[in-house]
């Protein structure tokens, strides 16, 4: 047997090729600093050729390439996720621009009071995090956390960590965020089941990481609110106001921030031009809750309808149609346009401009996910997936443990949660495709991958530096607080997923 045939025709050779491919991928991303999208495509092509796939199978011919792994890998996943991620992004943008986050803050602070403000901040992160991307959520909510910390005269960490835990949990475990949506396509799992398992696995992690750990460490790591974030901070447009004054300064923040230092009756506001157009007061809480809950209720309605109703039921087609994730999110976007935009004075032209601005940043996300799906297609076509399944069976290692360990390793090595998810999903997808797992089991495997993708955020993660900057922490303090928070969230959520998988 030649070396080439050993690599291409034996279990050990195929697994070695897979390990080499992952190592090269990490080298290109970490050392060469190549864009993950380009690195995934390059490594996927190289792996396919090394494993003996024909050029026609890999990229097609000069006249026809529609059936190639390159096009079906990209097209299959992007057809599933592009509309969902796009609509989810627009929904988050209108919620942020309309001042909905400020409305939620005011209501939660009234309900919980200043003594329980960290809990209110955590719930704020959870609710706003459903339609808003993680980093955008930080930009929107950071000014509200600053003012709450000033009013409470406690460490900024005490209020920031619960909010960050809420944002991180929703971003990692719940649609319409890119990771869970990508996993739905890669593993073939219904989004309704992902929502259910995301809540079941993610909420205990949020409580442990955000409320228990965040409160404990927040009393021990003292961080002051930086003056330049409150007075004249251009990134958030916070106005320099004395108690009793009100007003707005231009910037990129959102809404009305309750209170000012010293507990006086003052108001420090953030504003954008469209906020002036919409008016000072934010939308009413019932409207904000209605818009955010609509897509989740519709998607879950379709899932439960499929589970509980007979196939001949006349109601089932309607539940299926309106519960399709794209349709459900489209309905929510239209509702947000009317109730949070047009009805409050925003023009259709302004809504169109906002939509275009909000969609610009998602291009690279879609490319990375598409490249990851192509990488997974190559792994499946080469037989690496079958070789992995055979090895796992021999070792007695559950696939959910492999999924979590792979995702953890990729996350720690290169920092990107999205790359960790799509690469792990590409490796694990072929293992579960023919294993006969139920939708709940597939959703739990997806949750294990999502949990691994957020573990141990450190200096190679862009989010690490955003949090250090916005919450005035040194590298050591960020490692003590944020890095541990992400690890607790990851471990606890995986423990729930693993336990349920074993029971089911």
Backbone torsions as a table, in degrees:
resi	resn	phi	psi	omega
1	UNK	NA	129.2	179.0
2	UNK	-78.7	165.4	178.0
3	UNK	-61.4	-40.8	-178.8
4	UNK	-63.1	-45.7	-179.3
5	UNK	-67.7	-31.2	177.0
6	UNK	-64.0	-44.2	178.4
7	UNK	-63.1	-39.1	-171.0
8	UNK	-90.4	-21.6	-169.2
9	UNK	-119.9	-4.4	-177.8
10	UNK	-117.4	155.7	179.0
11	UNK	-60.9	-46.5	179.5
12	UNK	-61.4	-40.4	179.7
13	UNK	-66.2	-43.0	179.7
14	UNK	-65.4	-40.7	178.1
15	UNK	-66.4	-35.6	176.5
16	UNK	-64.6	-42.9	176.9
17	UNK	-59.2	-42.3	179.5
18	UNK	-63.0	-43.6	178.9
19	UNK	-63.3	-41.7	178.3
20	UNK	-63.0	-42.5	-179.5
21	UNK	-61.5	-44.3	179.1
22	UNK	-65.3	-40.1	178.6
23	UNK	-63.3	-43.1	177.6
24	UNK	-63.7	-40.9	178.5
25	UNK	-58.9	-47.3	178.9
26	UNK	-64.2	-39.3	178.4
27	UNK	-61.1	-45.7	-178.7
28	UNK	-64.6	-38.5	-177.8
29	UNK	-77.2	-43.1	-173.2
30	UNK	-82.9	-49.5	-173.9
31	UNK	-88.2	-47.6	-177.4
32	UNK	-79.0	-19.9	-178.0
33	UNK	64.8	32.7	177.0
34	UNK	-75.3	144.0	176.4
35	UNK	-56.4	134.6	180.0
36	UNK	-54.4	-36.1	178.6
37	UNK	-58.9	-48.5	-179.5
38	UNK	-68.6	-41.3	-179.3
39	UNK	-61.9	-42.2	179.8
40	UNK	-64.3	-43.0	178.9
41	UNK	-65.1	-44.8	-178.5
42	UNK	-61.9	-47.6	-179.0
43	UNK	-68.1	-37.5	177.9
44	UNK	-61.8	-43.9	177.5
45	UNK	-64.4	-44.5	180.0
46	UNK	-63.3	-40.9	178.9
47	UNK	-64.1	-41.9	179.4
48	UNK	-61.3	-44.9	179.5
49	UNK	-66.8	-41.9	-179.4
50	UNK	-65.0	-32.2	-179.0
51	UNK	-84.2	-0.1	174.5
52	UNK	95.1	10.0	176.4
53	UNK	-69.5	145.4	178.9
54	UNK	-75.7	156.7	178.1
55	UNK	-61.1	-38.7	179.5
56	UNK	-62.5	-44.4	179.4
57	UNK	-66.0	-34.5	-174.8
58	UNK	-78.3	-49.6	-174.8
59	UNK	-126.5	0.6	-179.5
60	UNK	83.6	-161.5	178.9
61	UNK	-115.1	176.5	179.0
62	UNK	-64.5	-25.1	-177.1
63	UNK	-98.9	-25.1	-176.0
64	UNK	-148.6	123.8	179.5
65	UNK	-132.7	6.0	-175.4
66	UNK	-62.9	-27.4	-179.0
67	UNK	-95.8	4.1	-177.1
68	UNK	-72.7	158.3	177.2
69	UNK	-62.3	-34.5	-179.0
70	UNK	-61.8	-47.6	-176.8
71	UNK	-78.6	-40.2	179.6
72	UNK	-70.0	-32.2	176.9
73	UNK	-64.0	-49.2	177.9
74	UNK	-67.9	-51.0	-173.0
75	UNK	-64.5	-38.2	-177.0
76	UNK	-62.5	-46.2	-177.0
77	UNK	-77.8	-38.6	-177.9
78	UNK	-69.6	-32.4	174.9
79	UNK	-62.6	-26.9	-178.9
80	UNK	-85.4	-38.8	-169.0
81	UNK	-105.4	-23.8	-170.3
82	UNK	-59.9	-46.7	-178.9
83	UNK	-64.5	-41.6	-177.3
84	UNK	-65.1	-47.7	-179.2
85	UNK	-66.2	-40.6	179.4
86	UNK	-61.2	-49.0	-179.9
87	UNK	-66.4	-38.8	177.2
88	UNK	-62.4	-37.0	178.1
89	UNK	-65.4	-43.2	179.2
90	UNK	-64.6	-42.0	178.5
91	UNK	-59.6	-43.9	177.9
92	UNK	-63.8	-37.1	-178.3
93	UNK	-65.4	-44.1	-179.0
94	UNK	-70.1	-33.4	175.9
95	UNK	-63.9	-43.7	179.9
96	UNK	-66.5	-46.9	-174.7
97	UNK	-69.2	-29.4	-176.5
98	UNK	-79.2	-11.0	-177.0
99	UNK	89.7	14.6	179.8
100	UNK	-61.1	-33.9	178.6
101	UNK	-64.0	-38.1	178.5
102	UNK	-66.8	-38.6	177.3
103	UNK	-59.9	-45.7	178.8
104	UNK	-61.3	-41.5	-179.9
105	UNK	-61.2	-47.6	-178.6
106	UNK	-60.3	-43.9	-178.7
107	UNK	-65.6	-46.2	-178.2
108	UNK	-65.5	-38.1	179.6
109	UNK	-67.5	-35.6	176.0
110	UNK	-67.1	-37.2	-178.4
111	UNK	-70.9	-41.7	-172.4
112	UNK	-98.4	-25.2	-178.1
113	UNK	77.5	169.0	-175.0
114	UNK	-67.9	-30.2	-179.2
115	UNK	-65.9	-32.5	179.5
116	UNK	-106.9	26.7	-179.0
117	UNK	-58.8	-36.4	176.9
118	UNK	-58.2	-37.7	177.3
119	UNK	-65.0	-42.7	178.0
120	UNK	-60.3	-41.4	178.8
121	UNK	-64.4	-38.1	177.8
122	UNK	-64.5	-45.1	178.2
123	UNK	-65.6	-35.5	176.2
124	UNK	-60.9	-44.5	177.3
125	UNK	-61.9	-40.2	178.4
126	UNK	-62.2	-47.4	-174.5
127	UNK	-72.1	-49.6	-180.0
128	UNK	-65.9	-31.3	-177.9
129	UNK	-68.3	-16.8	180.0
130	UNK	-63.4	-51.8	-179.7
131	UNK	-96.6	-8.2	-171.5
132	UNK	-110.9	134.0	177.1
133	UNK	-59.9	155.0	-173.6
134	UNK	-56.4	-53.2	-175.5
135	UNK	-68.6	-36.4	176.3
136	UNK	-64.3	-38.9	177.2
137	UNK	-58.1	-39.4	177.6
138	UNK	-63.5	-46.3	-178.4
139	UNK	-61.7	-38.1	-177.6
140	UNK	-74.0	-43.0	-170.4
141	UNK	-92.2	-18.7	-177.6
142	UNK	-54.5	-46.0	179.5
143	UNK	-60.5	-34.4	178.6
144	UNK	-67.9	-36.7	177.1
145	UNK	-67.4	-40.5	179.2
146	UNK	-56.8	-50.5	-175.2
147	UNK	-67.7	-38.0	177.1
148	UNK	-62.0	-40.4	178.5
149	UNK	-66.2	-38.6	177.7
150	UNK	-64.2	-43.0	-179.5
151	UNK	-66.7	-37.7	-179.4
152	UNK	-81.9	-13.0	-179.6
153	UNK	54.0	40.5	177.9
154	UNK	-123.4	178.1	179.1
155	UNK	-62.5	138.9	177.0
156	UNK	-57.7	-32.1	-178.8
157	UNK	-61.3	-35.6	-177.2
158	UNK	-60.3	-32.8	-178.2
159	UNK	-97.3	-28.7	-176.8
160	UNK	-74.3	-42.5	-173.6
161	UNK	-62.8	-45.0	176.8
162	UNK	-59.5	-40.6	177.7
163	UNK	-62.8	-43.4	179.5
164	UNK	-64.8	-37.2	177.8
165	UNK	-62.8	-41.2	178.0
166	UNK	-64.1	-44.6	178.0
167	UNK	-62.8	-43.5	-177.8
168	UNK	-66.9	-40.4	-178.9
169	UNK	-62.6	-49.2	-178.7
170	UNK	-66.0	-37.8	-179.3
171	UNK	-65.6	-35.9	-176.8
172	UNK	-82.4	-35.3	-166.7
173	UNK	-113.7	-13.9	-172.2
174	UNK	-121.6	136.2	167.1
175	UNK	-63.1	155.1	8.6
176	UNK	-92.7	26.6	-179.7
177	UNK	-70.0	151.4	-170.5
178	UNK	-58.0	-41.2	-176.8
179	UNK	-60.6	-58.6	178.7
180	UNK	-59.9	-38.9	179.7
181	UNK	-65.4	-41.3	177.2
182	UNK	-62.5	-42.0	179.4
183	UNK	-63.9	-35.3	177.1
184	UNK	-58.4	-42.0	178.6
185	UNK	-74.0	-39.8	-176.9
186	UNK	-70.5	-34.3	-176.7
187	UNK	-103.5	-7.1	178.7
188	UNK	71.3	46.2	-178.1
189	UNK	-119.0	142.1	-179.0
190	UNK	-68.7	140.3	-178.0
191	UNK	-65.1	-28.5	176.9
192	UNK	-61.4	-42.9	176.9
193	UNK	-66.9	-35.5	177.4
194	UNK	-63.7	-40.8	178.4
195	UNK	-62.3	-46.5	-179.0
196	UNK	-62.1	-49.8	-178.7
197	UNK	-71.2	-30.1	176.1
198	UNK	-62.8	-41.5	176.9
199	UNK	-69.0	-43.3	-178.0
200	UNK	-63.7	-41.5	-177.7
201	UNK	-85.8	-36.8	-173.1
202	UNK	-79.0	-35.9	-177.1
203	UNK	-63.1	-43.4	174.5
204	UNK	-60.4	-38.0	176.5
205	UNK	-64.0	-40.3	177.4
206	UNK	-61.6	-44.5	-179.8
207	UNK	-62.9	-46.6	-178.2
208	UNK	-65.9	-44.8	-174.8
209	UNK	-80.8	-46.6	-173.5
210	UNK	-83.8	-46.1	-174.3
211	UNK	-88.7	-46.2	-178.8
212	UNK	-76.8	-60.8	-179.3
213	UNK	-65.6	-45.1	-177.8
214	UNK	-59.1	-42.7	179.5
215	UNK	-68.5	-40.9	-178.6
216	UNK	-65.5	-50.9	-176.7
217	UNK	-75.0	-27.8	-180.0
218	UNK	-65.0	-22.5	177.0
219	UNK	-85.9	-7.5	-174.3
220	UNK	-115.8	-21.7	176.2
221	UNK	-107.5	105.3	-174.8
222	UNK	-89.6	119.9	179.1
223	UNK	-131.1	124.7	179.1
224	UNK	-82.7	152.1	172.6
225	UNK	-72.5	121.8	-177.3
226	UNK	-67.7	137.3	-177.1
227	UNK	-61.2	-35.1	-176.4
228	UNK	-73.2	-12.5	174.0
229	UNK	-82.9	-22.7	-177.5
230	UNK	-100.1	-37.4	-176.6
231	UNK	-109.3	110.3	172.8
232	UNK	72.3	20.5	179.3
233	UNK	-73.5	113.7	-173.2
234	UNK	-70.4	-31.3	-176.2
235	UNK	-65.6	-30.0	-179.4
236	UNK	-114.9	-3.8	177.4
237	UNK	63.3	31.9	-179.8
238	UNK	-75.2	126.6	-177.3
239	UNK	-83.2	149.0	176.4
240	UNK	-85.0	99.1	-174.9
241	UNK	-121.4	145.1	172.8
242	UNK	-95.1	158.1	-179.8
243	UNK	-53.2	133.7	179.5
244	UNK	97.3	-17.0	178.1
245	UNK	-87.6	160.6	171.2
246	UNK	-144.1	161.4	-179.4
247	UNK	161.5	179.9	-178.3
248	UNK	-138.2	145.0	175.4
249	UNK	-122.7	149.3	-179.8
250	UNK	-65.9	147.6	179.5
251	UNK	172.3	-164.0	-177.4
252	UNK	-116.1	13.6	178.7
253	UNK	-81.6	-159.7	-176.0
254	UNK	-150.0	127.6	162.8
255	UNK	83.6	-168.9	-177.3
256	UNK	-104.4	124.2	-179.6
257	UNK	-94.7	121.7	-176.4
258	UNK	-71.3	134.7	170.7
259	UNK	84.0	167.2	173.6
260	UNK	-148.7	170.7	-175.1
261	UNK	-53.6	146.1	176.6
262	UNK	88.1	-2.2	175.7
263	UNK	73.5	13.9	176.6
264	UNK	-71.3	-174.4	-177.4
265	UNK	-88.2	16.3	-172.0
266	UNK	-75.9	169.4	-179.7
267	UNK	-134.0	127.1	169.8
268	UNK	-108.2	122.0	-173.0
269	UNK	-113.5	151.3	167.8
270	UNK	-113.0	153.4	-175.2
271	UNK	-156.7	157.6	168.8
272	UNK	-132.0	167.9	-176.3
273	UNK	-57.5	-42.8	-178.2
274	UNK	-68.4	-24.8	177.4
275	UNK	-66.8	-37.4	176.2
276	UNK	-63.6	-39.9	179.0
277	UNK	-63.5	-37.7	-178.3
278	UNK	-77.2	-23.3	-177.0
279	UNK	106.8	164.1	-173.9
280	UNK	-72.2	-43.8	-175.2
281	UNK	-73.4	137.1	177.0
282	UNK	-75.6	171.0	178.4
283	UNK	-66.9	159.1	-179.8
284	UNK	-70.5	149.7	-176.6
285	UNK	-57.5	-44.5	179.9
286	UNK	-58.1	-36.5	178.9
287	UNK	-67.0	-44.6	179.7
288	UNK	-61.5	-47.3	179.8
289	UNK	-63.0	-39.8	179.6
290	UNK	-61.5	-45.9	-178.2
291	UNK	-66.0	-43.7	-178.1
292	UNK	-68.2	-38.6	-174.6
293	UNK	-78.4	-25.4	-173.3
294	UNK	-53.5	-53.8	-178.0
295	UNK	-64.5	-36.5	179.4
296	UNK	-64.5	-43.1	-179.7
297	UNK	-65.4	-42.1	-179.1
298	UNK	-65.5	-43.8	-179.6
299	UNK	-65.0	-44.8	178.6
300	UNK	-66.4	-33.1	177.0
301	UNK	-60.4	-42.1	178.1
302	UNK	-66.4	-40.5	-179.6
303	UNK	-64.6	-49.8	179.7
304	UNK	-67.3	-33.9	176.9
305	UNK	-62.4	-41.9	177.7
306	UNK	-64.1	-35.4	-178.5
307	UNK	-74.9	-36.7	-167.5
308	UNK	-106.1	-27.7	-175.3
309	UNK	-91.7	147.7	174.9
310	UNK	-68.0	154.3	-175.8
311	UNK	-59.8	-29.4	-177.7
312	UNK	-86.9	3.6	-178.8
313	UNK	-62.8	135.4	178.3
314	UNK	-72.0	-20.7	-179.5
315	UNK	-78.7	-27.4	-172.6
316	UNK	-60.4	-44.2	178.8
317	UNK	-60.1	-36.1	179.4
318	UNK	-69.6	-42.3	176.3
319	UNK	-62.4	-39.6	179.6
320	UNK	-64.7	-42.3	-178.8
321	UNK	-65.9	-55.3	-176.3
322	UNK	-72.3	-20.1	177.7
323	UNK	-90.5	-2.6	171.8
324	UNK	-60.5	131.0	-173.9
325	UNK	-53.7	-40.4	-179.7
326	UNK	-66.4	-43.2	179.4
327	UNK	-66.3	-44.8	-179.2
328	UNK	-60.5	-43.7	179.4
329	UNK	-69.9	-35.8	176.5
330	UNK	-61.4	-43.6	177.5
331	UNK	-60.5	-44.4	-179.8
332	UNK	-63.7	-39.6	178.2
333	UNK	-63.7	-44.7	178.7
334	UNK	-62.9	-40.3	176.6
335	UNK	-62.9	-41.7	179.6
336	UNK	-66.6	-38.7	177.1
337	UNK	-57.9	-43.1	-176.3
338	UNK	-77.9	-56.0	-172.3
339	UNK	-74.2	-37.4	-177.3
340	UNK	-97.2	-11.1	-177.5
341	UNK	-118.8	-81.0	-172.8
342	UNK	-57.8	-45.8	-177.0
343	UNK	-65.3	-19.0	-179.7
344	UNK	-107.3	16.0	170.9
345	UNK	101.8	2.9	-179.2
346	UNK	-86.0	133.4	-177.7
347	UNK	-76.3	159.5	177.8
348	UNK	-63.0	-36.3	178.3
349	UNK	-62.9	-40.6	178.2
350	UNK	-65.3	-38.6	176.8
351	UNK	-63.9	-40.1	177.6
352	UNK	-63.8	-40.5	178.3
353	UNK	-65.2	-42.8	178.5
354	UNK	-61.5	-41.8	179.1
355	UNK	-60.3	-47.0	179.8
356	UNK	-62.4	-42.1	179.6
357	UNK	-64.2	-39.3	-176.1
358	UNK	-71.1	-26.7	-175.6
359	UNK	-84.5	-16.5	-176.3
360	UNK	-59.2	-41.8	-173.9
361	UNK	-72.9	-9.7	-171.7
362	UNK	-88.4	-3.9	-177.0
363	UNK	-58.5	-47.4	-178.0
364	UNK	-67.7	-34.4	176.9
365	UNK	-59.3	-47.1	-179.1
366	UNK	-63.8	-39.5	179.6
367	UNK	-65.5	-42.2	179.3
368	UNK	-63.8	-44.4	179.7
369	UNK	-63.7	-42.5	178.2
370	UNK	-62.5	-41.9	178.3
371	UNK	-65.5	-37.4	177.0
372	UNK	-64.5	-37.9	177.9
373	UNK	-66.7	-38.0	175.3
374	UNK	-62.2	-43.5	177.5
375	UNK	-57.8	-42.0	177.7
376	UNK	-65.2	-38.3	177.5
377	UNK	-61.6	-41.2	178.6
378	UNK	-63.6	-44.0	179.2
379	UNK	-59.2	-40.8	179.1
380	UNK	-67.3	-45.5	-176.0
381	UNK	-68.1	-29.5	-178.4
382	UNK	-78.9	-14.4	-176.5
383	UNK	92.5	3.5	179.6
384	UNK	-65.3	-37.6	178.7
385	UNK	-60.4	-44.3	178.8
386	UNK	-65.3	-37.2	178.3
387	UNK	-65.0	-40.3	176.6
388	UNK	-62.8	-42.4	179.7
389	UNK	-61.6	-41.6	179.6
390	UNK	-64.7	-41.6	-179.9
391	UNK	-67.0	-43.0	178.8
392	UNK	-60.8	-41.4	179.6
393	UNK	-62.4	-40.5	-179.8
394	UNK	-68.1	-35.9	-178.7
395	UNK	-82.7	-18.9	-175.2
396	UNK	74.0	21.2	-178.5
397	UNK	-87.9	121.8	178.8
398	UNK	-62.1	143.7	-177.7
399	UNK	-63.1	-30.2	-178.7
400	UNK	-68.1	-31.8	177.0
401	UNK	-70.9	-44.4	176.9
402	UNK	-58.0	-44.5	-178.9
403	UNK	-59.2	-44.6	-178.2
404	UNK	-67.9	-44.7	-178.2
405	UNK	-64.2	-43.7	177.8
406	UNK	-60.7	-46.5	-178.7
407	UNK	-63.5	-41.9	176.8
408	UNK	-59.7	-48.1	-178.1
409	UNK	-60.6	-44.3	-180.0
410	UNK	-67.1	-39.3	179.4
411	UNK	-63.8	-49.0	-177.4
412	UNK	-64.4	-36.2	-175.2
413	UNK	-72.7	-41.8	-172.6
414	UNK	-121.9	-7.4	168.9
415	UNK	91.6	-27.2	-175.6
416	UNK	-88.0	123.5	176.6
417	UNK	-67.1	-38.3	-179.0
418	UNK	-63.8	-43.9	178.4
419	UNK	-64.0	-41.3	178.2
420	UNK	-60.7	-41.1	-178.6
421	UNK	-68.0	-51.1	-174.2
422	UNK	-70.4	-33.8	178.5
423	UNK	-69.7	-46.1	178.4
424	UNK	-64.7	-42.3	177.3
425	UNK	-60.1	-37.6	177.7
426	UNK	-66.4	-34.2	179.0
427	UNK	-76.9	-42.3	-175.0
428	UNK	-81.0	-29.7	-177.3
429	UNK	-50.1	-50.3	178.5
430	UNK	-62.0	-26.8	-179.9
431	UNK	-69.3	-34.9	-174.3
432	UNK	-96.1	-10.3	-174.1
433	UNK	-60.6	-37.9	-176.5
434	UNK	-119.1	17.6	-175.1
435	UNK	-88.7	-7.3	177.3
436	UNK	76.3	24.7	178.6
437	UNK	-71.9	147.4	175.8
438	UNK	-75.8	168.7	178.7
439	UNK	-62.0	-37.8	178.7
440	UNK	-66.0	-41.2	178.2
441	UNK	-64.5	-41.6	177.4
442	UNK	-62.9	-39.7	178.6
443	UNK	-64.2	-37.1	178.3
444	UNK	-68.6	-37.7	174.7
445	UNK	-62.8	-41.9	176.8
446	UNK	-60.3	-40.4	179.0
447	UNK	-65.3	-35.0	176.7
448	UNK	-63.6	-42.5	178.0
449	UNK	-64.3	-45.0	179.6
450	UNK	-61.8	-41.2	179.1
451	UNK	-63.3	-42.7	178.8
452	UNK	-64.6	-29.8	-174.8
453	UNK	-72.6	-10.3	-178.8
454	UNK	-113.1	0.7	-174.9
455	UNK	-67.2	144.3	165.7
456	UNK	52.6	53.3	173.9
457	UNK	-61.9	124.6	-179.8
458	UNK	-140.0	-154.3	-165.6
459	UNK	-67.9	-13.3	177.4
460	UNK	-91.8	6.2	-179.6
461	UNK	-107.2	124.4	179.7
462	UNK	-58.3	-35.3	179.5
463	UNK	-61.7	-31.8	178.1
464	UNK	-57.3	-44.9	-176.3
465	UNK	-76.7	-32.5	175.1
466	UNK	-60.1	-46.0	-177.5
467	UNK	-68.1	-41.2	177.7
468	UNK	-59.9	-41.6	-178.6
469	UNK	-70.0	-50.5	-172.2
470	UNK	-72.4	-21.8	-178.2
471	UNK	-118.2	22.8	164.7
472	UNK	58.5	38.2	-178.0
473	UNK	-109.4	148.2	171.1
474	UNK	-74.3	170.6	176.8
475	UNK	-59.5	-43.5	179.5
476	UNK	-61.2	-44.9	179.7
477	UNK	-65.3	-37.5	178.8
478	UNK	-66.5	-38.8	175.9
479	UNK	-65.4	-39.6	-179.4
480	UNK	-67.2	-30.9	-171.9
481	UNK	-106.5	-67.2	-174.1
482	UNK	-67.9	-45.7	-178.1
483	UNK	-61.3	-43.8	178.3
484	UNK	-66.7	-40.0	177.9
485	UNK	-56.1	-48.7	-179.3
486	UNK	-62.7	-37.3	179.8
487	UNK	-68.4	-42.2	177.0
488	UNK	-63.2	-45.2	178.1
489	UNK	-58.4	-42.5	-179.6
490	UNK	-66.0	-50.7	-174.0
491	UNK	-66.6	-45.6	-178.1
492	UNK	-65.8	-42.8	-179.8
493	UNK	-64.7	-40.6	177.1
494	UNK	-66.7	-38.0	179.0
495	UNK	-59.6	-40.6	177.4
496	UNK	-65.8	-45.6	-179.6
497	UNK	-62.6	-44.7	180.0
498	UNK	-64.2	-39.6	179.1
499	UNK	-65.6	-45.5	178.7
500	UNK	-64.4	-38.4	179.2
501	UNK	-62.7	-40.6	179.7
502	UNK	-66.8	-38.0	-179.0
503	UNK	-71.8	-43.2	-176.9
504	UNK	-73.4	NA	NA
